[in-house]
Amino acid sequence: YDGSLDDVKPSNKKKLIVLGAGTYRIGSSVEFDWSTMNMVWALKERGYDIIVVNCNPETVSTDYDMSDSLYFEEITLERILDIYDKEKPDGLVACVGGQAANNLVNQLNNYDVKLFGTSSSNIDRAENREKFSALLDEIGVSQPSWQTFTSLDSAYKFATEQKYPLLVRPSYVLSGAAMRVIWTDDNLKIFLEDAAKVNADYPVVVSKFIENAREIEVDAVSDGTHVFIGSIIEHIEKAGVHSGDAIMTIPPRTLDSSEEALIIDYTNKIAKQLQIKGPFNTQFIVKDGSVSVIECNLRASRSMPFVSKYTGVNLMQMAADVLLGKEISSNSHNYRNIQYVGVKVPQFSFMQLDGADPNLGVEMQSTGEVACFGKNFYDAFLKSLISAGYNIPRKNGSILVSIGGTEKKQKLLPVLKKFSELGFKIFATEHTADFLDSNNIDSIVLYKIGEYERKPNLEDYLIKREFDLIINVPMLKSSKNADSIIEDEYLIRRKAVELGIPVITTIELAEVFVDGLDWLSNNTLTIVETAKQ
């Protein structure tokens, strides 16, 4: 400040500032740098000099020869305004820098920064939970029952009317921060207060959490009128696992044609109502033929590299044209006609995070991802797991099973029967072993880590690495005597992480995992030729 000389000589060519995603952290990784760089390359091809602002030495976008100018600076309002004032560009692109860049759009607009893409007012209508929920009601798009958090009394009344579980959702947050599934009045009070602190300037919405629903995503590009659907993506896990932690597959495995048509219709309605200009991602839940919208992100998503590589259509190239005023000429890529399947799996760093629990929920925990393609779902799924560092057990291995609650045990019964048929030796905690015995499945009883005086004890077997795989589907926190059981389940998962033993914590993953092992017992993994971008 107050300087009179510097070594920056801004050019007089037409130029744009592109904001990167900042430092790598949970919720923001290399996927956003892919979007940043593909947008940079596309805009350069269209005749613009590009100024990148980013502060992560691990990214491609901070390589000195990737852009015409590089400012290695934090993604903050003050720094960006300084650079904008110095360079005097034609405008700024914020839609490829993840949530950090998107959160600055309103403030940048207040300082008369020209934004290329969706207007700041419409981004606010999508990011502000209250405004977005009201918008969905206005255009007749289904969503779970919701209410803005104004007081604990009103929240308790909503809980009484809608019944637990509920979902607490703050606005303008990265990777589901402070988002929680709530099962009790006590938890509702605690987490509503936490969520209100995360971003005090924006409302917190409480909505009904739909149990046992499938979660679906759409990655798309819009010019404000026309919408190009890159792909519909299905999560393997049921709704309740953050999209960044979920295993995803293209094409969707379980959607019928009417559900798919409704998803596309809702996507088009939202895009037109928000006059979206650029890339966006919409998330849905589907249950019993009913489709509901849960959120829409008006920016590049972490799944767009996956969709672009799967289809061969680079969504950032298309988005660049839209940002520069061109219309979209096609409304969909027929991803259903592609002769291979894509599966994306998350990669975690639990070993490096002391005490971290590998049980997945609505707040993101993964630090990376891997995608593979195969001739069918199991081919792609197993290759993705192997690429992410999973050790795939072969027939005649050993597994440990600990399942919370009778309902979950019943749902996993076919899975455990198949493991037994594949020749796996099954070890189980006491109540799970009793359940298996009553259903004619042989197992070896191991006592809980917290009951170390009882032998044979689970911890001894863990330390000796007796298991090739652990299936631990946790008990709900609302269950009777939950605290001691939850603590013991956590000890199992944490010890497994420390010893490098794969852990499965959801019924859906256990189902596809054992089916994948069954497929692998009679098939080999393949190499497939993919679409070229």
C-alpha angles and dihedrals in degrees: 000000000000089000121144101195136044139155096245115105108184115215124234093227122111106274144170135205114229117197118218126209099258124222123003112256138140104306097023122065142134094310090077092047088055088056092045094052096043089051090048092051092046094051092046089053087054093057105266129129107229127218112196121202113195139128107206118105090197094065131092089225091066093055104115095231098050097080138026091248130013125198109191094206140128119272095248132132095245096050094045093049090050091052093043090051092048099044098035093206127187088251148312134266115212102161098090100051098079123234096325093063094038092055091061096055097093093050093045090052090052088060092051095253108163107236121204109214134021115009119258091241092057092045087055090051089057099040097043102081094208094050093045093050090049090049092053090051089049095054095039098250114150120243136161115278109277146181135187112246108245102146140355091247092057090046091052090049090051090050091051091051098042099030124222141321100070131172121228112207126182121197129249097016134144123237096350096302111188090359111138142174106230125209105169142035091247093055091045091059094046097047097040089057091047092048092049090056095051094071110000093180094066134052128262116225124208114204139173111269110224109219123216093011125145117241120222132183134197123203111199148151124226134189092200094269108034125049128206112203107212093187146317110242127198126208117224093212120067119256111289097066113097113253090239091058098040126099108242132201136194123233099034112252103211110025117117122213095261092052091047092049091051092050091052091046092051091047091054093046093051093046093051095044092051092039089228114199110187138010122342141169126213125193126207140181121216126197131160092348093308117122122202132178118231103176147340124214114202095208141061111301129218089249096057095089087054093049093045093050093044096051099031089233112119104219092196092058089053092045091052090058090050092050088054093052104265122138124237111251098194129045102204147012111228094232089164089073095058110111098222139054128240124211125184120195129187125243119216136201099206091136090060094045108075112229095000114155116225091210106118127226144148094301113077121247106166123106101196145356144223129209128195135177126221143171089259139004097273093048091054094039096054093044089052092051092049091048090052090055102262118149105226110214117224128218116298093031127132128255134186117218126195116163126180118222134008095260093057091045089055092050091051095047095096089048093053092046089054092049088052091049089051088059100255119154106231123214116187142180116252103271093037090051090051089052092049091048091052088054095048097253115135117231141159116238119232122182124233124275089240090058096058094157090064115084140245086039126196095226093059090055092046092053090050089050093235093157130076091190139010124210109195114164103182129229118251115262090235092062124111114269087006100148099066093040093049091050092052092048089051091052090054093051095043094048090048091053091050090051096045096245115148113247127201116197104173133067092225094055091047089053097051092039095058091042088052091052089049090051092047092053088068102027142046129231115262141211113231132195110240136203117279119231 
